[in-house]
Amino acid sequence: MIFLLILILMIFLANLPWMTTNFMLLFPAKKSLPIIILEVILYFLIFRLITYALEWSMIGSVHNQDWQFYAALLSLFIVSSSPGFVIKVLWK
């Protein structure tokens, strides 16, 4: 069940920059592609902090991860943001 909630959270956070007009939901800004990419990376860091806290609370420790794990997770996060990209850019 928690795995499904983590996937839903990842898809939600990955698509949030494409669906909103404010930067990080707080600051009104005219969003261009570099700002959206920066926002996707910031939401990835927020997602990783949430999953780190969940792993710490459920297991009691956090497994050591190398750079390959983070590269694969960031790639999965970027692929998860593709529905927002299609709706915002390609269907425009």
C-alpha atoms as an extended CHARMM CRD file, in Angstrom:
* protein
*
        92  EXT
         1         1  MET       CA              0.0000000000        0.0000000000        0.0000000000  PROA      1               0.0000000000
         2         2  ILE       CA              2.7900000000        2.4320000000        0.8700000000  PROA      2               0.0000000000
         3         3  PHE       CA              4.4730000000        1.6710000000       -2.4600000000  PROA      3               0.0000000000
         4         4  LEU       CA              1.3500000000        2.7430000000       -4.3250000000  PROA      4               0.0000000000
         5         5  LEU       CA              1.1510000000        5.9700000000       -2.3130000000  PROA      5               0.0000000000
         6         6  ILE       CA              4.7990000000        6.7280000000       -3.0970000000  PROA      6               0.0000000000
         7         7  LEU       CA              4.1670000000        6.2230000000       -6.8220000000  PROA      7               0.0000000000
         8         8  ILE       CA              1.1190000000        8.4990000000       -6.7180000000  PROA      8               0.0000000000
         9         9  LEU       CA              3.1350000000       11.1310000000       -4.8460000000  PROA      9               0.0000000000
        10        10  MET       CA              5.9280000000       10.8920000000       -7.4250000000  PROA      10              0.0000000000
        11        11  ILE       CA              3.5450000000       11.3050000000      -10.3720000000  PROA      11              0.0000000000
        12        12  PHE       CA              1.7770000000       14.2040000000       -8.6360000000  PROA      12              0.0000000000
        13        13  LEU       CA              4.9950000000       16.0630000000       -7.7990000000  PROA      13              0.0000000000
        14        14  ALA       CA              6.5130000000       15.3980000000      -11.2170000000  PROA      14              0.0000000000
        15        15  ASN       CA              3.5140000000       16.8950000000      -13.0310000000  PROA      15              0.0000000000
        16        16  LEU       CA              2.9110000000       19.7960000000      -10.6520000000  PROA      16              0.0000000000
        17        17  PRO       CA              5.3540000000       22.2100000000      -12.3770000000  PROA      17              0.0000000000
        18        18  TRP       CA              3.5860000000       21.7380000000      -15.7060000000  PROA      18              0.0000000000
        19        19  MET       CA              0.0980000000       22.3110000000      -14.3060000000  PROA      19              0.0000000000
        20        20  THR       CA              0.5940000000       25.4420000000      -12.1780000000  PROA      20              0.0000000000
        21        21  THR       CA              1.4270000000       29.0220000000      -13.0740000000  PROA      21              0.0000000000
        22        22  ASN       CA              3.2350000000       29.8560000000       -9.8270000000  PROA      22              0.0000000000
        23        23  PHE       CA              6.8290000000       28.9530000000       -9.0510000000  PROA      23              0.0000000000
        24        24  MET       CA              6.7910000000       26.2940000000       -6.3050000000  PROA      24              0.0000000000
        25        25  LEU       CA              3.0820000000       27.0840000000       -5.7140000000  PROA      25              0.0000000000
        26        26  LEU       CA              4.0540000000       30.2730000000       -3.8640000000  PROA      26              0.0000000000
        27        27  PHE       CA              5.6150000000       32.8700000000       -6.1190000000  PROA      27              0.0000000000
        28        28  PRO       CA              3.7690000000       34.2080000000       -9.1610000000  PROA      28              0.0000000000
        29        29  ALA       CA              6.0470000000       34.0720000000      -12.1880000000  PROA      29              0.0000000000
        30        30  LYS       CA              5.9500000000       33.7230000000      -15.9230000000  PROA      30              0.0000000000
        31        31  LYS       CA              7.2170000000       30.1840000000      -16.2710000000  PROA      31              0.0000000000
        32        32  SER       CA              9.5370000000       29.3530000000      -19.1130000000  PROA      32              0.0000000000
        33        33  LEU       CA             11.0930000000       25.9640000000      -19.8340000000  PROA      33              0.0000000000
        34        34  PRO       CA             14.2860000000       26.5110000000      -17.7290000000  PROA      34              0.0000000000
        35        35  ILE       CA             12.1760000000       27.5510000000      -14.7360000000  PROA      35              0.0000000000
        36        36  ILE       CA              9.9700000000       24.4860000000      -15.1400000000  PROA      36              0.0000000000
        37        37  ILE       CA             13.0440000000       22.2230000000      -15.3250000000  PROA      37              0.0000000000
        38        38  LEU       CA             14.4290000000       23.8550000000      -12.1710000000  PROA      38              0.0000000000
        39        39  GLU       CA             11.0870000000       23.3210000000      -10.4970000000  PROA      39              0.0000000000
        40        40  VAL       CA             11.0470000000       19.6340000000      -11.5210000000  PROA      40              0.0000000000
        41        41  ILE       CA             14.4770000000       19.2010000000       -9.9310000000  PROA      41              0.0000000000
        42        42  LEU       CA             13.3600000000       20.9680000000       -6.7490000000  PROA      42              0.0000000000
        43        43  TYR       CA             10.2610000000       18.7780000000       -6.5450000000  PROA      43              0.0000000000
        44        44  PHE       CA             12.5150000000       15.7470000000       -7.0320000000  PROA      44              0.0000000000
        45        45  LEU       CA             14.5580000000       16.8390000000       -4.0090000000  PROA      45              0.0000000000
        46        46  ILE       CA             11.3480000000       17.2800000000       -1.9910000000  PROA      46              0.0000000000
        47        47  PHE       CA             10.1940000000       13.8270000000       -3.1050000000  PROA      47              0.0000000000
        48        48  ARG       CA             13.5250000000       12.3150000000       -2.0800000000  PROA      48              0.0000000000
        49        49  LEU       CA             13.3420000000       13.9610000000        1.3560000000  PROA      49              0.0000000000
        50        50  ILE       CA              9.8470000000       12.5500000000        1.8790000000  PROA      50              0.0000000000
        51        51  THR       CA             10.8950000000        9.0420000000        0.8300000000  PROA      51              0.0000000000
        52        52  TYR       CA             14.0280000000        9.3080000000        3.0020000000  PROA      52              0.0000000000
        53        53  ALA       CA             11.8520000000       10.1790000000        6.0040000000  PROA      53              0.0000000000
        54        54  LEU       CA              9.4510000000        7.3270000000        5.2100000000  PROA      54              0.0000000000
        55        55  GLU       CA             12.2910000000        4.8340000000        4.9610000000  PROA      55              0.0000000000
        56        56  TRP       CA             13.7640000000        6.0940000000        8.2110000000  PROA      56              0.0000000000
        57        57  SER       CA             10.4390000000        5.8340000000       10.0450000000  PROA      57              0.0000000000
        58        58  MET       CA              9.4720000000        2.4160000000        8.6610000000  PROA      58              0.0000000000
        59        59  ILE       CA             12.8060000000        0.5960000000        8.8140000000  PROA      59              0.0000000000
        60        60  GLY       CA             14.7280000000        2.5920000000       11.3960000000  PROA      60              0.0000000000
        61        61  SER       CA             17.7120000000        3.1420000000        9.1220000000  PROA      61              0.0000000000
        62        62  VAL       CA             18.3530000000        4.2170000000        5.5630000000  PROA      62              0.0000000000
        63        63  HSD       CA             20.1080000000        1.9920000000        3.0620000000  PROA      63              0.0000000000
        64        64  ASN       CA             23.2690000000        3.3570000000        1.5320000000  PROA      64              0.0000000000
        65        65  GLN       CA             22.7050000000        4.3590000000       -2.1120000000  PROA      65              0.0000000000
        66        66  ASP       CA             25.2940000000        5.1000000000       -4.7670000000  PROA      66              0.0000000000
        67        67  TRP       CA             25.0010000000        7.5710000000       -7.6380000000  PROA      67              0.0000000000
        68        68  GLN       CA             23.3950000000        4.9330000000       -9.8840000000  PROA      68              0.0000000000
        69        69  PHE       CA             20.3270000000        4.8320000000       -7.6510000000  PROA      69              0.0000000000
        70        70  TYR       CA             19.8710000000        8.5950000000       -7.7960000000  PROA      70              0.0000000000
        71        71  ALA       CA             20.4390000000        8.7010000000      -11.5680000000  PROA      71              0.0000000000
        72        72  ALA       CA             17.7990000000        6.0130000000      -12.1270000000  PROA      72              0.0000000000
        73        73  LEU       CA             15.3510000000        7.6530000000       -9.6970000000  PROA      73              0.0000000000
        74        74  LEU       CA             15.7740000000       11.0760000000      -11.3170000000  PROA      74              0.0000000000
        75        75  SER       CA             15.2440000000        9.5180000000      -14.7500000000  PROA      75              0.0000000000
        76        76  LEU       CA             12.0650000000        7.8260000000      -13.5180000000  PROA      76              0.0000000000
        77        77  PHE       CA             10.8950000000       11.1200000000      -12.0210000000  PROA      77              0.0000000000
        78        78  ILE       CA             11.4760000000       12.9460000000      -15.3130000000  PROA      78              0.0000000000
        79        79  VAL       CA              9.6590000000       10.2360000000      -17.2780000000  PROA      79              0.0000000000
        80        80  SER       CA              6.7810000000       10.5230000000      -14.7910000000  PROA      80              0.0000000000
        81        81  SER       CA              6.4540000000       14.1960000000      -15.6690000000  PROA      81              0.0000000000
        82        82  SER       CA              5.8130000000       13.4150000000      -19.3290000000  PROA      82              0.0000000000
        83        83  PRO       CA              1.9720000000       13.5990000000      -19.0890000000  PROA      83              0.0000000000
        84        84  GLY       CA              2.2280000000       17.1820000000      -17.8560000000  PROA      84              0.0000000000
        85        85  PHE       CA              4.7020000000       18.0110000000      -20.6130000000  PROA      85              0.0000000000
        86        86  VAL       CA              2.4000000000       16.5490000000      -23.2650000000  PROA      86              0.0000000000
        87        87  ILE       CA             -0.6110000000       18.4630000000      -21.9820000000  PROA      87              0.0000000000
        88        88  LYS       CA              1.2140000000       21.7770000000      -21.4840000000  PROA      88              0.0000000000
        89        89  VAL       CA              3.5400000000       21.8510000000      -24.4940000000  PROA      89              0.0000000000
        90        90  LEU       CA              2.4800000000       19.4030000000      -27.1800000000  PROA      90              0.0000000000
        91        91  TRP       CA             -1.3030000000       19.8980000000      -26.9940000000  PROA      91              0.0000000000
        92        92  LYS       CA             -0.9850000000       23.6780000000      -26.8370000000  PROA      92              0.0000000000
